[in-house]
Amino acid sequence: MASAVSGRARPSALPIPAVRQVVRRNSYAAVPLALLIILFVVNAAVQPQFLSQQSWAASMAVLCPTVLTAMAVTLPVLSGNGGIDLSVGPLAGFMSVLIAAVLVPAGITTPELIIPIVIVFGALTGAINGFLVAYVRLPAIIATLGMYLFYQGLGTEVLPEAGGSVPVWLVKLNGSFGPVPAVWIVFAVIALIWTLVTRGSYPRNLLAVGGDERAAYTAGVNVARLRLITYSIAGVLACLAGLMLTGLIQSGDGTVGPPYTISAITAVALGGISLAGGRGGLLGGALGGGVLFLIQELLTDAHVSVFQVSIIDGIVLIFALALNGTVEHLRRRSSAARPG
């Protein structure tokens, strides 16, 4: 009887270690998750229309490019060695120009054609950043700043003023399918793909390289190839952000993207991700983007002027970077003091 009882109890106990492992792996995201919940409750309290279906879908559409660009910056940061991608904002803006001023006039309007082009273009542009960082060995901030200026200039050269036409299906992504905002479907697809990716060795190797590049190399990780892949994925996420941004503004605009770079860096810092690399994940970037969005929603509801919003954004960025650095310093001191 005892063996039968233990045999029945064992399956129910099996998921517990797995759950604990997931919680431990994402413990860095506890603070941004708490901030997100608090700010969500505050927004719902001060804005009665915040939770309405129509307002919710529009809010999610505005949130989406911020979250995707934050996730795009997250991966290079996790790779360590000063990794970062400053080009994500202008690249997203250039994607709106490419769609509205190049693809649509050429008769390329269906999602079956545009989405693969966006993904391939993002992978190639990200690979350029990865090649410059991993093989040419340029500092990431220099290489991606050069690409930042390149995409910004190219976007305004191709389309000097905002304009062009956008496919109807892309505009509909800003709405909802019944009670479900369309953006949630986009997030769900990305989450599913990333979940499949995490079953392999890539996330583990990424954190290993970010934490100690030499140790990872000694363990057999191809550091240069991993960084090339990392920047390629970042490029894909940035171009997907540009795809959603195109539907949001319903035109092409080469000047709309650069502010998203600052927002993405702020979101990464708010997401509990170590800017030194090796600690964090895409979840932190997404949560940080949500926190930043909810802060901006409160400022908008308070009728804060555009100039004051820029000042507050700067203060939030400095605070987030300082908090991130302090937490990282305390974590390293705690690890150094721990026996063994």
Contacts in CASP RR format, 6 or more apart in sequence:
PFRMAT RR
TARGET T0000
AUTHOR 0000-0000-0000
METHOD contacts of the structure
MODEL  1
MASAVSGRARPSALPIPAVRQVVRRNSYAAVPLALLIILFVVNAAVQPQF
LSQQSWAASMAVLCPTVLTAMAVTLPVLSGNGGIDLSVGPLAGFMSVLIA
AVLVPAGITTPELIIPIVIVFGALTGAINGFLVAYVRLPAIIATLGMYLF
YQGLGTEVLPEAGGSVPVWLVKLNGSFGPVPAVWIVFAVIALIWTLVTRG
SYPRNLLAVGGDERAAYTAGVNVARLRLITYSIAGVLACLAGLMLTGLIQ
SGDGTVGPPYTISAITAVALGGISLAGGRGGLLGGALGGGVLFLIQELLT
DAHVSVFQVSIIDGIVLIFALALNGTVEHLRRRSSAARPG
26 281 0 8 1.000
26 283 0 8 1.000
28 271 0 8 1.000
28 272 0 8 1.000
28 273 0 8 1.000
28 274 0 8 1.000
28 279 0 8 1.000
28 280 0 8 1.000
28 281 0 8 1.000
28 284 0 8 1.000
29 271 0 8 1.000
29 272 0 8 1.000
29 280 0 8 1.000
29 281 0 8 1.000
29 283 0 8 1.000
29 284 0 8 1.000
29 287 0 8 1.000
31 271 0 8 1.000
31 272 0 8 1.000
32 270 0 8 1.000
32 271 0 8 1.000
32 272 0 8 1.000
32 284 0 8 1.000
32 285 0 8 1.000
32 287 0 8 1.000
32 288 0 8 1.000
32 291 0 8 1.000
33 287 0 8 1.000
35 270 0 8 1.000
35 291 0 8 1.000
36 287 0 8 1.000
36 288 0 8 1.000
36 290 0 8 1.000
36 291 0 8 1.000
36 294 0 8 1.000
39 291 0 8 1.000
39 294 0 8 1.000
39 295 0 8 1.000
39 298 0 8 1.000
40 294 0 8 1.000
42 294 0 8 1.000
42 298 0 8 1.000
43 50 0 8 1.000
43 294 0 8 1.000
43 297 0 8 1.000
43 298 0 8 1.000
43 301 0 8 1.000
44 50 0 8 1.000
44 51 0 8 1.000
46 298 0 8 1.000
46 301 0 8 1.000
47 297 0 8 1.000
47 301 0 8 1.000
49 55 0 8 1.000
50 56 0 8 1.000
50 59 0 8 1.000
50 297 0 8 1.000
53 176 0 8 1.000
53 179 0 8 1.000
56 176 0 8 1.000
56 181 0 8 1.000
57 174 0 8 1.000
57 175 0 8 1.000
57 176 0 8 1.000
57 181 0 8 1.000
57 182 0 8 1.000
57 183 0 8 1.000
58 174 0 8 1.000
58 175 0 8 1.000
59 293 0 8 1.000
59 297 0 8 1.000
60 181 0 8 1.000
60 183 0 8 1.000
60 184 0 8 1.000
61 173 0 8 1.000
61 174 0 8 1.000
61 175 0 8 1.000
61 181 0 8 1.000
61 182 0 8 1.000
61 183 0 8 1.000
61 244 0 8 1.000
61 247 0 8 1.000
61 248 0 8 1.000
62 248 0 8 1.000
62 293 0 8 1.000
63 183 0 8 1.000
63 289 0 8 1.000
63 290 0 8 1.000
63 293 0 8 1.000
64 183 0 8 1.000
64 186 0 8 1.000
64 187 0 8 1.000
64 241 0 8 1.000
64 244 0 8 1.000
64 248 0 8 1.000
65 92 0 8 1.000
65 241 0 8 1.000
65 242 0 8 1.000
65 244 0 8 1.000
65 245 0 8 1.000
65 248 0 8 1.000
65 260 0 8 1.000
66 260 0 8 1.000
66 263 0 8 1.000
66 264 0 8 1.000
66 267 0 8 1.000
66 289 0 8 1.000
66 290 0 8 1.000
66 292 0 8 1.000
66 293 0 8 1.000
67 187 0 8 1.000
67 267 0 8 1.000
67 285 0 8 1.000
67 286 0 8 1.000
67 289 0 8 1.000
67 290 0 8 1.000
67 293 0 8 1.000
68 92 0 8 1.000
68 190 0 8 1.000
68 237 0 8 1.000
68 238 0 8 1.000
68 240 0 8 1.000
68 241 0 8 1.000
68 242 0 8 1.000
68 244 0 8 1.000
69 88 0 8 1.000
69 89 0 8 1.000
69 92 0 8 1.000
69 237 0 8 1.000
69 238 0 8 1.000
69 241 0 8 1.000
69 260 0 8 1.000
69 261 0 8 1.000
69 263 0 8 1.000
69 264 0 8 1.000
69 267 0 8 1.000
70 263 0 8 1.000
70 264 0 8 1.000
70 267 0 8 1.000
70 268 0 8 1.000
70 285 0 8 1.000
70 286 0 8 1.000
70 288 0 8 1.000
70 289 0 8 1.000
70 292 0 8 1.000
71 190 0 8 1.000
71 237 0 8 1.000
71 282 0 8 1.000
71 285 0 8 1.000
71 286 0 8 1.000
72 85 0 8 1.000
72 88 0 8 1.000
72 234 0 8 1.000
72 235 0 8 1.000
72 237 0 8 1.000
72 238 0 8 1.000
72 241 0 8 1.000
72 264 0 8 1.000
73 84 0 8 1.000
73 85 0 8 1.000
73 88 0 8 1.000
73 234 0 8 1.000
73 261 0 8 1.000
73 264 0 8 1.000
73 265 0 8 1.000
73 267 0 8 1.000
73 268 0 8 1.000
73 285 0 8 1.000
74 268 0 8 1.000
74 273 0 8 1.000
74 280 0 8 1.000
74 281 0 8 1.000
74 282 0 8 1.000
74 284 0 8 1.000
74 285 0 8 1.000
75 206 0 8 1.000
75 230 0 8 1.000
75 231 0 8 1.000
75 233 0 8 1.000
75 234 0 8 1.000
75 237 0 8 1.000
75 282 0 8 1.000
76 83 0 8 1.000
76 84 0 8 1.000
76 85 0 8 1.000
76 129 0 8 1.000
76 133 0 8 1.000
76 140 0 8 1.000
76 144 0 8 1.000
76 227 0 8 1.000
76 230 0 8 1.000
76 231 0 8 1.000
76 234 0 8 1.000
77 83 0 8 1.000
77 84 0 8 1.000
77 268 0 8 1.000
77 273 0 8 1.000
77 274 0 8 1.000
77 275 0 8 1.000
77 277 0 8 1.000
78 206 0 8 1.000
78 207 0 8 1.000
78 210 0 8 1.000
78 230 0 8 1.000
78 273 0 8 1.000
78 277 0 8 1.000
78 278 0 8 1.000
78 279 0 8 1.000
78 280 0 8 1.000
78 281 0 8 1.000
79 206 0 8 1.000
79 209 0 8 1.000
79 210 0 8 1.000
79 226 0 8 1.000
79 227 0 8 1.000
79 230 0 8 1.000
79 277 0 8 1.000
79 278 0 8 1.000
80 209 0 8 1.000
80 210 0 8 1.000
80 211 0 8 1.000
80 213 0 8 1.000
80 276 0 8 1.000
80 277 0 8 1.000
80 278 0 8 1.000
81 140 0 8 1.000
81 210 0 8 1.000
81 213 0 8 1.000
82 139 0 8 1.000
82 140 0 8 1.000
82 141 0 8 1.000
82 276 0 8 1.000
82 277 0 8 1.000
83 133 0 8 1.000
83 140 0 8 1.000
83 141 0 8 1.000
83 277 0 8 1.000
84 140 0 8 1.000
84 141 0 8 1.000
84 144 0 8 1.000
84 265 0 8 1.000
85 126 0 8 1.000
85 129 0 8 1.000
85 140 0 8 1.000
85 144 0 8 1.000
85 231 0 8 1.000
85 234 0 8 1.000
85 235 0 8 1.000
85 238 0 8 1.000
86 141 0 8 1.000
86 144 0 8 1.000
86 145 0 8 1.000
86 147 0 8 1.000
86 148 0 8 1.000
86 261 0 8 1.000
87 125 0 8 1.000
87 129 0 8 1.000
87 144 0 8 1.000
87 145 0 8 1.000
87 146 0 8 1.000
87 147 0 8 1.000
87 148 0 8 1.000
87 150 0 8 1.000
87 151 0 8 1.000
87 238 0 8 1.000
87 261 0 8 1.000
88 234 0 8 1.000
88 235 0 8 1.000
88 237 0 8 1.000
88 238 0 8 1.000
88 241 0 8 1.000
88 260 0 8 1.000
88 261 0 8 1.000
88 264 0 8 1.000
89 148 0 8 1.000
89 151 0 8 1.000
89 238 0 8 1.000
89 241 0 8 1.000
89 257 0 8 1.000
89 258 0 8 1.000
89 259 0 8 1.000
89 260 0 8 1.000
89 261 0 8 1.000
89 264 0 8 1.000
90 147 0 8 1.000
90 148 0 8 1.000
90 149 0 8 1.000
90 150 0 8 1.000
90 151 0 8 1.000
90 152 0 8 1.000
90 153 0 8 1.000
90 155 0 8 1.000
90 254 0 8 1.000
90 257 0 8 1.000
90 258 0 8 1.000
90 261 0 8 1.000
91 122 0 8 1.000
91 125 0 8 1.000
91 147 0 8 1.000
91 151 0 8 1.000
91 235 0 8 1.000
91 238 0 8 1.000
91 239 0 8 1.000
91 242 0 8 1.000
92 238 0 8 1.000
92 239 0 8 1.000
92 241 0 8 1.000
92 242 0 8 1.000
92 245 0 8 1.000
92 257 0 8 1.000
92 260 0 8 1.000
93 151 0 8 1.000
93 155 0 8 1.000
93 242 0 8 1.000
93 245 0 8 1.000
93 252 0 8 1.000
93 253 0 8 1.000
93 254 0 8 1.000
93 256 0 8 1.000
93 257 0 8 1.000
93 260 0 8 1.000
94 151 0 8 1.000
94 152 0 8 1.000
94 154 0 8 1.000
94 155 0 8 1.000
94 254 0 8 1.000
95 118 0 8 1.000
95 121 0 8 1.000
95 238 0 8 1.000
95 239 0 8 1.000
95 241 0 8 1.000
95 242 0 8 1.000
95 243 0 8 1.000
95 245 0 8 1.000
95 246 0 8 1.000
96 242 0 8 1.000
96 245 0 8 1.000
96 246 0 8 1.000
96 249 0 8 1.000
96 251 0 8 1.000
96 252 0 8 1.000
96 253 0 8 1.000
96 254 0 8 1.000
96 256 0 8 1.000
97 155 0 8 1.000
97 158 0 8 1.000
97 159 0 8 1.000
97 252 0 8 1.000
97 253 0 8 1.000
97 254 0 8 1.000
98 121 0 8 1.000
98 158 0 8 1.000
99 114 0 8 1.000
99 118 0 8 1.000
99 166 0 8 1.000
99 167 0 8 1.000
99 170 0 8 1.000
99 243 0 8 1.000
99 246 0 8 1.000
99 252 0 8 1.000
100 159 0 8 1.000
100 163 0 8 1.000
100 164 0 8 1.000
100 165 0 8 1.000
100 166 0 8 1.000
100 246 0 8 1.000
100 251 0 8 1.000
100 252 0 8 1.000
101 158 0 8 1.000
101 159 0 8 1.000
101 163 0 8 1.000
101 164 0 8 1.000
101 252 0 8 1.000
102 158 0 8 1.000
103 109 0 8 1.000
103 113 0 8 1.000
103 114 0 8 1.000
103 117 0 8 1.000
104 164 0 8 1.000
104 165 0 8 1.000
104 166 0 8 1.000
104 167 0 8 1.000
105 164 0 8 1.000
105 165 0 8 1.000
108 114 0 8 1.000
108 117 0 8 1.000
109 167 0 8 1.000
110 167 0 8 1.000
110 169 0 8 1.000
111 167 0 8 1.000
111 169 0 8 1.000
111 170 0 8 1.000
114 167 0 8 1.000
114 170 0 8 1.000
114 243 0 8 1.000
115 243 0 8 1.000
118 239 0 8 1.000
118 240 0 8 1.000
118 242 0 8 1.000
118 243 0 8 1.000
119 236 0 8 1.000
119 239 0 8 1.000
119 240 0 8 1.000
121 239 0 8 1.000
122 232 0 8 1.000
122 235 0 8 1.000
122 236 0 8 1.000
122 238 0 8 1.000
122 239 0 8 1.000
123 232 0 8 1.000
123 233 0 8 1.000
123 235 0 8 1.000
123 236 0 8 1.000
124 232 0 8 1.000
125 147 0 8 1.000
125 235 0 8 1.000
125 238 0 8 1.000
125 239 0 8 1.000
126 231 0 8 1.000
126 232 0 8 1.000
126 234 0 8 1.000
126 235 0 8 1.000
126 236 0 8 1.000
126 238 0 8 1.000
127 228 0 8 1.000
127 231 0 8 1.000
127 232 0 8 1.000
128 147 0 8 1.000
129 140 0 8 1.000
129 143 0 8 1.000
129 144 0 8 1.000
129 147 0 8 1.000
129 231 0 8 1.000
129 234 0 8 1.000
129 235 0 8 1.000
130 143 0 8 1.000
130 227 0 8 1.000
130 228 0 8 1.000
130 230 0 8 1.000
130 231 0 8 1.000
130 232 0 8 1.000
131 228 0 8 1.000
132 138 0 8 1.000
132 143 0 8 1.000
133 139 0 8 1.000
133 140 0 8 1.000
133 143 0 8 1.000
133 144 0 8 1.000
133 227 0 8 1.000
133 231 0 8 1.000
134 223 0 8 1.000
134 224 0 8 1.000
134 225 0 8 1.000
134 227 0 8 1.000
134 228 0 8 1.000
134 231 0 8 1.000
135 224 0 8 1.000
135 228 0 8 1.000
136 143 0 8 1.000
148 258 0 8 1.000
148 261 0 8 1.000
152 254 0 8 1.000
152 255 0 8 1.000
152 257 0 8 1.000
152 258 0 8 1.000
153 254 0 8 1.000
155 254 0 8 1.000
156 254 0 8 1.000
156 255 0 8 1.000
159 252 0 8 1.000
159 253 0 8 1.000
159 254 0 8 1.000
162 249 0 8 1.000
162 251 0 8 1.000
162 252 0 8 1.000
162 253 0 8 1.000
162 254 0 8 1.000
162 255 0 8 1.000
162 256 0 8 1.000
163 251 0 8 1.000
163 252 0 8 1.000
163 253 0 8 1.000
164 251 0 8 1.000
164 252 0 8 1.000
165 251 0 8 1.000
166 246 0 8 1.000
166 247 0 8 1.000
166 250 0 8 1.000
166 251 0 8 1.000
166 252 0 8 1.000
170 243 0 8 1.000
170 246 0 8 1.000
170 247 0 8 1.000
171 247 0 8 1.000
171 250 0 8 1.000
172 182 0 8 1.000
173 182 0 8 1.000
173 183 0 8 1.000
173 186 0 8 1.000
173 244 0 8 1.000
173 247 0 8 1.000
174 182 0 8 1.000
174 183 0 8 1.000
174 247 0 8 1.000
174 248 0 8 1.000
175 181 0 8 1.000
175 182 0 8 1.000
175 183 0 8 1.000
176 182 0 8 1.000
177 185 0 8 1.000
183 244 0 8 1.000
186 240 0 8 1.000
186 244 0 8 1.000
187 286 0 8 1.000
190 237 0 8 1.000
190 240 0 8 1.000
194 282 0 8 1.000
197 203 0 8 1.000
202 226 0 8 1.000
202 229 0 8 1.000
203 281 0 8 1.000
205 216 0 8 1.000
205 221 0 8 1.000
205 226 0 8 1.000
206 226 0 8 1.000
206 230 0 8 1.000
206 278 0 8 1.000
207 277 0 8 1.000
207 278 0 8 1.000
207 279 0 8 1.000
207 280 0 8 1.000
208 215 0 8 1.000
208 216 0 8 1.000
208 219 0 8 1.000
208 221 0 8 1.000
208 278 0 8 1.000
209 216 0 8 1.000
209 221 0 8 1.000
209 223 0 8 1.000
209 226 0 8 1.000
209 227 0 8 1.000
209 278 0 8 1.000
210 216 0 8 1.000
210 276 0 8 1.000
210 277 0 8 1.000
210 278 0 8 1.000
211 276 0 8 1.000
211 277 0 8 1.000
211 278 0 8 1.000
211 279 0 8 1.000
213 223 0 8 1.000
216 223 0 8 1.000
217 223 0 8 1.000
241 260 0 8 1.000
245 256 0 8 1.000
245 257 0 8 1.000
245 260 0 8 1.000
246 252 0 8 1.000
249 256 0 8 1.000
262 313 0 8 1.000
262 317 0 8 1.000
263 289 0 8 1.000
263 292 0 8 1.000
263 313 0 8 1.000
265 317 0 8 1.000
266 292 0 8 1.000
266 313 0 8 1.000
266 314 0 8 1.000
266 316 0 8 1.000
266 317 0 8 1.000
266 320 0 8 1.000
267 285 0 8 1.000
267 288 0 8 1.000
267 289 0 8 1.000
267 290 0 8 1.000
267 291 0 8 1.000
267 292 0 8 1.000
268 275 0 8 1.000
268 284 0 8 1.000
268 285 0 8 1.000
268 288 0 8 1.000
269 275 0 8 1.000
269 317 0 8 1.000
269 320 0 8 1.000
269 321 0 8 1.000
269 323 0 8 1.000
269 324 0 8 1.000
270 287 0 8 1.000
270 288 0 8 1.000
270 289 0 8 1.000
270 291 0 8 1.000
270 292 0 8 1.000
270 316 0 8 1.000
270 320 0 8 1.000
271 284 0 8 1.000
271 285 0 8 1.000
271 287 0 8 1.000
271 288 0 8 1.000
271 289 0 8 1.000
271 291 0 8 1.000
272 280 0 8 1.000
272 284 0 8 1.000
272 288 0 8 1.000
272 324 0 8 1.000
272 327 0 8 1.000
273 279 0 8 1.000
273 280 0 8 1.000
273 281 0 8 1.000
273 284 0 8 1.000
273 285 0 8 1.000
273 324 0 8 1.000
274 280 0 8 1.000
274 324 0 8 1.000
274 328 0 8 1.000
274 331 0 8 1.000
275 321 0 8 1.000
275 324 0 8 1.000
275 325 0 8 1.000
275 328 0 8 1.000
276 328 0 8 1.000
279 328 0 8 1.000
279 331 0 8 1.000
292 316 0 8 1.000
295 312 0 8 1.000
295 316 0 8 1.000
296 309 0 8 1.000
296 313 0 8 1.000
299 308 0 8 1.000
299 309 0 8 1.000
299 312 0 8 1.000
304 312 0 8 1.000
END
